[in-house]
Amino acid sequence: MAHDALKGTIRPLDHQPSLPLDRLILDETPDEESIPMDVVFVGGGPAGLAGALELARLVREDNEAGGGLGDLEIGVLEKAGALGEHSLSGAVVNPRALQELFPDVAVGDLPFRQPVTKEAVYFLREGSSIKLPTPPTMQNHGNYVASLSEIVRWMGEKAEEAGINVFPGFPVDSLLVDGRTVQGVRTTPSGLDRDGQPSGPDAMPAMDLTARVTVLAEGPRGTLSQAWYEWEGVKSANPQIYALGVKELWETKKPLDRIIHTLGWPLPGDAFGGSWMYPLEDNLVSLGLVVGLDYHDARLDVHELLQRMKLHPLFRPYLEGGEMVEWGAKTIPEGGWHSLPERRHGNGLCVVGDSAGYVDVPSLKGVHYAMHSGMLAARAIFKALKADDVSAEGLKSYTESADSSYIATDMKKTRNMRLAFKKGFIGGGMRAGLMTLTGGAFPGGKIDVEEDAAETKVLAGETPFTPDGKLTFSKVDAVFKSGNQTRDDIPTHLVIGEDISAEAAEMYEHLCPAGVYERDGDKLVVNAPNCVDCKATDVLGPRWTPREGGSGPAYRRM
């Protein structure tokens, strides 16, 4: 193994392999037995399902009015074994997009747990807390506590009722292209052994689906989305930056009567992030910690920090005597307005939701933006199909409508807020306050940032931590609680760099919340079946690629 230039320092980008574009984008004729679709949505999360539902509605209304478009075959491909099993968010949801998508459904009948009636924000020190005024961007009156897994399952039922072809358990391995035009997708084979050979009667080969338009709704750090941006040369003013969120669901003895957000401890002063605790019902709380991946300490471990945090007197009284019933993790795009790709459409393709970067960090919101972006894409696709023009020119109204929507209005107001914290928490907080007062006008222009992997990290000292198995848990215990159902003999889906230093191996071990990576002396050991598809190491290290359907977590209420 190679050593980094300075002992104890790591520049993650030096160890990160390139995306395998030759595998992800294939200029090939679809298989003779390919399944013809009109529009395929890759990803059955909130963005993909909202887009499919909106498109089905537009087609139905057009046909009822004698518009002549005819029946369309709309498909939604989801890598999880069942809808919702890979869907994770805090989540306090703005109901706006769901109300727009289902105008005839009363808000009380939408798949939310309860309205936000009280909220509190605290600054934590180890062992104490100071209650703060709730910043304007974080005020949640009119929003609802929810489980994203439950929202997605509910939307999936509505999609099937609308005649949409929903295919859970079908990850997409590659985009099929003809020249510069996307013409469909190829799914991931299943039932292969570690060497990539079919093993047993359940093995299934890859399947091709053709489509006039393919919509990438892969969630954060979408592999095909990254590949397409690179292949097309699509740039953004700033690179996208990310955070890692680790979440637990607890059945508790003591009810929580408000949503809580915190800043400060257990994070070091040079890390951006915070925690939450939300009541889903009287004896069920959602608890988690989010940390920006531009932190400086290569040994910072978000999962371990969450375990320490639960011992704080703000959280412990609610959790003590209860049971941790689910665990999960996910990355979050945090770059904001300046990190949006210059276009999110091309020949035969649109990119929506978190794969496009539609998240507003100061308000902690992304779910309703994801849904709305899917709906905007559906309207552009409908228009393009009516005009028989699914080229980049025919689909450009999607990017244009997104850039003039409330998604853009909200993100522009907060365009530099997350970026203001790159040089420290205290100064960042002061600058963010001025940005709030001026509606984003201060400081003008753009704060430049590097991609997370380009920022040097340093191996700082370690403080040993031993989980007790009751209130605090190891990564092995946590992965069990995610419902991970990956076969042990599955081919590895992780692309590892060729020259990994011992220091980089140490960083990966702490970075991954699921215990996929371990440093053994100077060697990196990879336990790929542990992976819960959070994509954190895809940001800073080994690349994630699709694996057989049904692998990974099986979230129920996350």
Summary of the structure (lengths in Angstrom):
residues: 558
radius of gyration: 22.5
end to end distance: 39.0
largest distance: 71.0
contacts: 2000
relative contact order: 0.18
helix: 30%
strand: 23%
